[in-house]
Amino acid sequence: MITAIVFVKADVARIPEVAQQIAALDGVSEVYSVTGTIDLIVMVRVRDTDAVAGVIADHLNKVPGVTETETHIAFRTFSSHDLDAAFSLGL
């Protein structure tokens, strides 16, 4: 499983619509509206790098209102939630 984190800049007047259209794409697990220099953070979880390219290059980048994207591929996942579950005694 490949996880890609995509930073999206969007037309400010269309952010909610852009977010909804992106969230509906196959392979997109979450879309976050954020503050700062980008407008949305998109989590893409797919089987391989070809599928990453399909989701981002073939679909996400073509959503009307998307003006710019920057993609980061995750190598490893570190989560305090996962660690807590691993060491939980079930109490």
C-alpha distances in whole Angstrom, upper triangle without the diagonal:
4,7,10,13,16,20,22,26,27,31,32,34,31,28,28,28,25,23,24,23,20,19,19,17,14,11,13,13,16,18,21,24,25,28,29,29,26,26,22,19,16,13,10,7,6,5,6,9,12,10,10,14,15,14,16,18,19,19,19,21,24,24,28,29,26,27,25,21,20,16,14,11,10,10,11,11,15,16,20,19,17,20,22,21,21,24,26,29,28,31
4,7,10,13,16,19,22,24,28,29,32,29,26,26,26,23,21,22,21,18,17,19,16,14,10,12,12,14,17,19,22,23,26,26,25,23,23,20,16,14,10,8,6,5,6,6,7,10,9,8,11,13,12,13,16,17,17,17,19,21,22,26,26,23,24,22,18,16,12,11,7,7,8,10,11,14,16,20,20,18,20,23,22,22,26,27,30,30,33
4,7,10,13,16,20,22,25,26,29,26,23,23,24,21,18,20,19,16,15,17,15,13,10,10,10,11,13,15,19,19,22,22,22,19,20,16,13,10,7,6,5,7,9,9,9,12,11,8,12,13,12,12,15,17,17,15,17,20,20,24,24,20,22,19,16,14,10,9,6,6,8,9,9,13,14,18,17,16,19,22,21,22,25,26,30,29,32
4,6,10,12,16,18,22,23,26,23,20,21,21,18,16,18,18,14,14,16,14,13,10,9,10,11,12,14,17,17,20,20,19,16,17,14,10,8,6,5,6,8,11,10,9,12,11,7,10,12,10,9,13,15,14,12,14,17,18,21,21,17,18,16,12,10,7,6,4,6,9,11,11,15,16,20,20,19,22,24,24,25,28,29,33,32,35
4,7,10,13,16,20,20,23,21,18,19,20,16,14,17,17,13,13,16,14,15,12,10,10,10,10,11,13,13,16,16,15,13,13,10,7,6,5,6,9,12,15,14,13,15,14,10,13,14,12,10,14,16,15,12,14,17,17,20,19,15,17,14,10,8,6,5,6,7,11,12,12,14,15,19,19,19,22,24,24,25,28,29,33,32,34
4,6,10,12,16,17,20,18,15,17,17,14,12,15,15,11,12,15,13,15,12,10,12,11,9,10,12,12,15,14,13,10,11,8,6,5,6,8,11,13,16,16,14,16,14,10,12,13,11,8,11,14,13,10,10,14,14,16,15,12,13,10,7,6,4,6,9,11,14,16,16,18,19,22,22,23,25,27,28,29,31,32,36,36,37
4,7,10,14,15,18,16,13,15,16,13,12,15,15,12,14,17,16,17,16,13,14,12,10,10,10,10,12,11,9,6,8,6,5,6,9,11,15,17,20,19,17,19,18,14,15,16,14,11,13,16,15,11,11,15,14,16,14,11,11,8,5,5,6,8,11,13,17,19,18,20,21,23,24,25,27,29,29,31,33,34,38,37,39
4,6,10,11,14,12,10,13,13,10,10,13,13,10,12,15,15,17,16,13,15,13,10,10,10,10,12,11,10,6,6,5,6,7,11,12,16,18,22,21,19,20,18,15,15,16,14,11,13,15,13,9,9,12,11,12,10,7,8,6,5,7,9,12,15,17,20,22,21,23,24,26,26,28,30,31,32,34,36,37,40,40,41
4,7,8,12,11,9,12,13,10,11,14,14,12,15,18,17,20,19,17,18,16,13,12,10,10,11,10,8,5,5,7,9,11,15,16,20,22,25,25,22,23,22,18,18,19,17,14,15,17,15,12,10,13,12,12,9,6,6,5,6,9,12,15,18,20,24,25,25,26,27,29,29,31,33,34,35,37,39,40,43,43,44
4,6,8,7,6,10,10,7,9,12,12,11,14,16,16,20,20,17,19,16,13,13,11,12,13,13,11,8,6,8,11,12,16,17,21,23,27,26,24,24,23,20,20,20,17,14,16,17,15,11,10,12,10,9,5,4,5,7,9,12,15,18,21,23,27,28,27,29,29,31,31,33,35,36,37,39,41,42,45,44,45
4,6,5,6,10,10,8,11,14,13,14,16,18,19,22,23,20,22,19,16,15,13,14,14,14,13,11,9,11,14,16,20,21,25,27,30,30,28,28,26,23,23,23,20,18,18,19,17,14,13,13,11,9,5,7,7,10,12,16,18,21,25,27,30,32,31,33,33,35,34,36,39,40,40,42,45,45,48,47,48
4,5,6,9,10,10,11,14,15,15,17,20,20,24,24,21,22,19,16,15,11,12,12,13,12,10,8,11,15,16,20,22,26,28,32,32,30,30,28,25,25,25,22,20,21,22,20,17,16,16,14,12,8,10,10,12,14,17,20,23,26,28,31,33,31,33,32,34,34,36,38,39,39,42,44,44,47,46,47
4,6,8,9,10,12,14,14,16,18,19,21,25,25,22,24,21,17,16,13,15,15,16,16,14,11,13,17,19,22,24,28,30,33,34,32,32,30,27,27,27,24,22,23,23,20,18,17,17,14,12,9,11,12,15,17,20,23,26,29,30,34,35,34,35,34,36,36,38,40,41,41,44,46,46,49,47,48
4,6,5,6,9,10,11,12,14,16,17,21,22,19,20,18,14,14,12,14,15,17,16,14,11,12,15,16,20,21,25,26,30,30,29,29,26,24,24,23,20,19,20,20,17,15,15,14,11,9,6,9,11,14,16,19,21,24,26,28,32,33,32,33,33,35,34,36,38,39,39,42,44,44,47,45,46
4,6,5,6,9,10,10,12,14,16,19,20,16,18,15,11,11,8,11,12,14,14,11,7,8,12,13,16,18,22,24,28,28,27,27,25,22,23,22,19,17,19,20,17,13,14,14,11,10,8,9,11,13,14,17,18,21,24,25,29,30,28,30,29,31,30,32,35,35,36,38,40,40,43,42,43
4,6,5,6,9,10,11,13,15,18,19,16,16,14,10,10,8,12,14,16,17,14,10,10,13,13,16,18,22,24,28,29,28,28,25,23,24,23,19,19,21,21,17,15,16,16,12,12,10,11,14,16,17,19,20,23,25,26,30,30,28,30,29,30,29,31,34,34,34,37,39,39,42,40,41
4,5,5,6,9,10,11,13,17,18,15,17,15,12,13,11,15,17,19,19,16,12,12,14,14,17,18,21,23,27,28,27,27,24,22,22,21,18,17,19,19,15,13,14,13,10,9,8,10,14,16,16,20,21,23,25,27,31,31,30,31,30,33,31,33,36,36,36,39,41,41,44,42,43
4,5,5,6,9,10,11,15,16,13,15,13,10,11,10,13,16,17,17,13,10,9,12,11,15,15,19,21,24,25,24,23,21,19,19,18,15,14,16,15,12,9,11,10,7,7,6,7,10,12,13,16,17,20,22,24,27,29,27,29,29,31,30,31,34,35,35,37,40,40,43,41,43
4,6,5,6,9,10,14,14,11,12,10,6,8,8,11,14,16,16,13,9,7,9,9,12,13,17,19,23,23,23,23,20,18,19,18,14,14,16,17,13,10,12,13,9,11,10,9,13,14,13,16,16,18,20,22,25,26,24,26,25,27,26,28,31,31,31,34,36,36,39,38,39
4,5,5,6,9,12,14,11,12,10,8,10,11,14,17,20,20,16,13,11,12,11,13,14,17,19,23,24,24,24,20,19,20,18,15,15,18,17,13,11,14,14,10,11,12,12,16,17,16,19,19,21,22,24,27,28,26,28,27,29,27,29,32,32,32,34,37,36,39,37,39
4,5,5,7,11,13,10,12,12,10,13,13,17,20,21,21,17,14,12,13,12,14,14,17,18,21,22,22,21,18,17,18,16,12,13,15,14,10,9,11,10,7,9,10,10,14,15,15,18,18,21,22,23,27,28,27,29,28,31,29,30,33,34,33,36,39,38,41,40,41
4,5,5,9,10,7,10,9,7,11,12,15,18,19,19,15,13,10,10,8,10,10,13,15,18,19,19,18,15,14,15,13,10,10,12,12,8,6,9,10,7,10,11,10,13,13,12,15,14,17,18,20,23,24,23,25,25,28,26,27,31,31,31,33,36,36,39,37,39
4,6,8,9,6,7,6,6,9,11,15,18,20,20,17,14,11,11,8,9,10,12,14,18,19,19,19,16,15,16,15,11,12,15,15,11,9,13,14,11,14,14,13,17,17,15,17,16,18,18,19,23,23,22,24,23,25,24,25,28,29,28,30,33,33,36,34,36
4,7,9,7,9,10,10,13,15,18,22,24,24,20,17,14,14,11,12,12,13,14,18,20,20,19,16,15,17,14,11,13,16,14,11,10,14,13,11,14,15,15,18,19,17,19,18,20,21,22,25,26,24,27,26,28,26,27,31,31,30,32,35,35,38,36,38
4,6,6,9,10,11,14,16,19,23,24,24,20,18,15,14,11,11,9,11,12,15,16,16,16,12,12,13,11,7,10,12,11,8,8,11,11,10,13,15,14,17,17,16,17,16,18,18,20,23,24,23,26,25,28,27,27,30,31,30,32,35,35,38,36,39
4,6,8,11,13,16,19,22,25,27,26,22,21,17,16,12,11,9,9,9,12,14,14,14,10,11,12,10,7,10,13,12,9,10,14,14,13,17,19,17,20,20,18,19,17,18,17,19,21,22,21,24,24,27,26,25,29,30,29,30,33,34,36,35,37
4,6,9,11,15,18,20,24,25,25,21,20,16,14,10,9,5,5,6,9,11,12,12,8,8,11,9,7,9,13,12,10,10,14,15,15,18,20,17,20,19,16,17,14,15,14,15,18,18,18,21,21,24,23,22,26,27,26,27,30,31,34,33,35
4,6,8,11,14,17,20,22,21,18,16,13,11,7,6,4,6,8,12,14,14,15,11,10,12,11,8,10,13,13,11,9,13,14,13,17,17,15,18,17,14,15,13,14,14,15,18,18,17,20,20,23,21,21,25,26,25,27,30,30,33,32,34
4,7,10,14,16,20,22,22,19,17,13,11,8,6,6,6,9,13,15,16,17,14,13,16,15,12,13,17,17,14,13,16,18,16,20,20,18,21,20,17,17,15,15,15,14,17,17,15,18,17,20,18,18,22,23,22,24,27,27,30,28,30
4,7,10,13,16,18,19,16,14,10,8,6,5,7,9,13,16,18,18,20,16,15,17,17,13,14,18,18,15,13,16,18,16,19,18,16,19,18,16,16,15,15,15,15,18,18,16,18,17,19,17,18,22,23,22,24,27,27,30,29,30
4,7,10,13,15,16,12,10,7,6,5,6,9,12,15,19,20,20,21,18,16,18,17,14,13,17,18,15,12,14,16,14,16,15,13,16,15,13,14,14,15,16,16,20,20,18,20,19,21,20,21,24,25,25,27,30,30,33,32,33
4,6,10,12,14,11,8,5,5,6,9,12,15,18,22,23,22,24,21,18,20,21,17,16,19,21,18,14,16,18,16,18,16,14,17,16,14,15,15,15,17,17,21,21,19,19,18,20,19,21,24,24,25,27,29,29,33,32,33
4,7,10,12,9,6,5,7,9,12,15,18,21,25,26,25,26,24,21,22,23,19,18,21,22,19,15,17,19,16,17,14,13,15,15,14,15,16,17,20,20,24,24,22,23,21,23,22,25,27,27,28,31,33,32,36,35,35
4,7,9,7,6,6,7,10,13,17,20,23,27,27,26,28,25,22,24,24,21,19,22,24,21,18,18,21,18,19,16,15,16,15,14,15,16,17,19,20,23,23,21,22,21,22,22,24,27,27,28,31,32,32,36,35,36
4,7,7,7,8,10,14,16,20,23,26,30,30,28,30,28,25,26,27,24,22,24,26,24,20,20,23,21,21,18,16,16,16,16,16,18,18,21,22,25,25,24,24,23,24,24,27,29,29,31,33,34,34,38,37,38
4,6,7,10,11,15,17,21,24,27,30,30,28,30,28,25,26,27,24,22,24,26,24,21,20,23,21,21,18,16,16,15,14,14,17,17,21,21,25,25,24,24,24,25,26,28,30,31,32,34,36,36,40,39,40
4,7,10,11,15,18,20,24,26,30,29,27,28,27,23,24,25,23,20,21,24,23,19,18,21,19,19,16,14,13,11,12,12,15,16,20,21,24,25,25,25,25,27,28,30,32,33,34,36,38,38,42,42,43
4,6,8,11,14,17,20,23,26,26,24,25,24,20,21,22,19,16,18,21,19,15,15,17,16,16,13,11,11,9,9,10,12,14,17,19,22,24,23,24,24,26,26,28,30,31,33,34,36,37,41,40,41
4,7,10,14,16,20,23,26,26,24,25,24,20,21,22,19,16,18,20,18,14,14,16,14,14,11,10,10,10,10,12,14,16,19,20,24,25,24,25,24,26,26,28,30,31,32,34,36,37,40,39,40
4,6,10,13,16,19,23,23,21,23,21,17,18,19,16,14,16,18,16,12,13,15,13,14,12,10,11,11,10,11,12,14,16,17,21,22,21,22,22,24,24,25,28,29,29,31,34,34,37,36,38
4,7,10,13,16,20,20,19,20,18,15,17,18,14,13,16,18,16,12,13,16,15,17,15,12,14,12,10,10,10,11,13,14,18,18,17,18,18,21,20,22,24,26,26,28,30,31,34,34,35
4,6,10,13,16,17,16,17,15,12,14,15,11,10,14,15,13,10,12,15,13,16,15,12,14,13,10,10,9,10,12,13,17,17,16,18,18,21,20,21,24,25,25,27,30,30,34,33,35
4,7,10,13,14,14,16,13,11,14,14,11,11,15,16,14,12,14,17,16,19,18,16,18,16,13,12,10,10,10,10,14,14,13,15,15,18,18,18,21,23,22,24,27,27,31,30,32
4,6,10,11,11,12,10,7,10,11,8,9,12,13,12,10,13,16,15,19,19,16,18,16,13,13,10,10,9,10,13,14,14,17,17,21,20,19,23,24,24,25,28,29,32,31,34
4,7,9,10,12,9,8,12,12,10,11,15,15,14,13,16,19,18,22,22,20,22,20,17,16,13,12,10,10,12,13,12,16,16,20,18,18,21,23,22,23,26,27,30,29,32
4,6,8,9,6,6,10,10,9,11,14,14,14,14,17,19,19,23,24,21,23,21,18,17,14,14,11,12,14,15,15,18,19,23,22,20,23,26,24,25,28,29,32,31,34
4,7,8,7,8,11,11,11,14,16,16,16,17,19,21,22,26,27,24,26,24,21,20,16,16,13,13,14,15,16,19,21,24,23,21,24,26,25,25,28,30,32,32,35
4,5,5,7,9,10,11,13,14,15,16,17,18,21,22,26,27,24,25,23,19,18,15,14,11,12,13,15,16,20,22,25,25,23,26,28,27,27,30,32,35,35,38
4,5,5,6,9,10,11,12,13,15,15,16,19,20,24,25,22,23,20,17,15,12,12,9,11,12,15,17,21,23,26,26,25,27,30,29,29,32,34,37,37,40
4,5,5,6,9,10,10,11,13,14,15,17,19,23,24,21,23,20,17,17,14,15,13,15,16,19,20,24,26,30,29,28,30,33,32,32,36,37,40,40,43
4,5,5,6,9,10,10,11,12,14,16,17,21,22,20,22,20,17,16,13,14,12,15,16,18,19,23,24,28,27,26,29,31,30,30,34,35,38,37,40
4,5,5,6,8,9,10,10,12,14,16,19,20,17,19,16,13,13,10,11,9,12,14,16,17,21,22,26,26,25,27,30,29,29,33,34,37,37,40
4,6,5,5,7,9,10,10,12,15,18,19,16,17,15,13,12,10,12,11,14,17,19,21,24,26,29,29,28,31,33,33,33,37,38,41,41,43
4,6,6,5,7,9,10,11,13,17,19,16,18,17,14,15,13,15,14,17,19,22,23,26,27,31,30,29,32,35,34,34,38,39,42,41,44
4,6,6,5,6,9,10,11,15,16,14,16,15,12,13,11,14,13,16,19,21,21,24,25,28,28,27,30,32,31,32,36,36,40,39,41
4,6,6,5,6,9,10,13,14,11,13,11,9,10,8,11,12,15,18,20,21,24,25,28,28,28,31,33,32,33,36,37,41,40,42
4,6,6,6,8,10,13,15,12,13,11,10,11,10,14,14,18,20,23,24,27,28,32,32,31,34,36,36,37,40,41,44,44,46
4,7,7,7,10,13,15,13,15,14,13,15,14,17,17,20,23,25,26,29,30,34,33,33,36,38,37,38,41,42,45,44,47
4,6,5,7,10,13,11,13,13,12,14,14,17,17,20,23,25,25,28,29,32,31,31,35,36,35,37,40,40,44,42,45
4,5,5,9,10,8,11,10,9,11,11,14,16,18,22,24,23,26,27,30,29,29,32,34,34,35,38,39,42,41,43
4,6,8,9,6,8,8,7,10,11,15,16,20,23,25,25,28,29,32,32,32,35,37,36,38,41,41,45,44,46
4,6,8,7,9,10,11,14,15,18,20,23,26,28,29,31,32,35,34,35,38,39,39,40,44,44,47,46,48
4,6,6,9,11,11,15,16,19,21,23,27,29,28,31,31,34,33,34,37,38,38,39,42,43,46,44,46
4,6,8,11,13,17,18,22,24,26,30,32,31,34,34,36,36,37,40,41,41,42,45,45,49,47,49
4,6,9,11,15,17,21,23,26,29,31,31,33,33,35,35,36,39,40,40,42,44,45,48,47,48
4,6,8,11,14,17,20,22,26,28,27,30,30,33,32,33,36,37,38,39,42,42,46,45,46
4,7,11,14,17,20,23,27,29,29,31,31,34,34,35,38,39,40,41,44,44,48,47,49
4,7,10,14,17,20,23,25,26,28,29,31,32,33,35,37,37,39,41,42,46,45,47
4,7,10,13,16,19,22,22,24,25,28,29,29,32,34,34,35,38,39,43,42,44
4,7,10,13,16,19,19,22,23,26,27,27,29,32,32,33,36,37,41,40,42
4,7,10,13,16,16,19,21,24,25,25,27,29,30,30,33,34,38,38,40
4,6,10,12,13,16,18,21,22,22,24,26,27,27,30,32,35,35,38
4,6,9,11,14,16,20,21,20,22,25,25,25,28,30,33,34,36
4,6,7,10,13,17,17,16,18,21,22,21,24,26,30,30,33
4,7,10,13,17,18,16,18,21,21,21,23,26,29,30,33
4,7,10,13,15,13,14,17,18,17,20,22,25,26,29
4,6,10,11,9,11,14,15,14,17,19,23,23,26
4,7,9,8,8,12,13,13,15,17,20,21,23
4,5,5,6,9,10,11,13,14,18,19,20
4,5,5,6,9,10,11,12,16,16,18
4,5,5,6,9,10,10,14,14,16
4,5,5,6,9,10,14,14,16
4,5,5,6,8,12,13,15
4,5,5,6,10,11,12
4,6,5,9,9,11
4,6,9,10,13
4,6,9,11
4,5,7
4,6
4
